[in-house]
């Protein structure tokens, strides 16, 4: 069973509290993961880290931000099977529904957040079509 810390300010961080939350597969009622609970101080630390980098991010050239978002979309696509299986085991969704709502949705939304100067809706739709065909073959 995997225990997960919090990802804050670019690194995995142990929370202020030792409390844990069990993630249970609703189909098997087995614990599939244990997450470390966060406290108000953990939330404040994460919020401060986000606030600290916001100015730099907002001043980053639009092309650089778009490239980062496209890289994130590629990572989502590369790990689509794993993300879908995780959603299925945590939420109990049927695999095709999880693929459509969770994984494909995350992929498409990430691409759509990429600034319109660098990627068109037609390009996003084309990429989502390829994503759908890959899932059809796998499913």
Secondary structure as UniProt FT lines:
FT   STRAND          2..4
FT   STRAND          6..8
FT   TURN            9..10
FT   STRAND          11..13
FT   STRAND          20..24
FT   TURN            26..28
FT   STRAND          31..36
FT   HELIX           40..58
FT   HELIX           62..78
FT   HELIX           80..91
FT   HELIX           95..98
FT   HELIX           99..103
FT   HELIX           104..113
FT   TURN            116..118
FT   HELIX           121..138
//
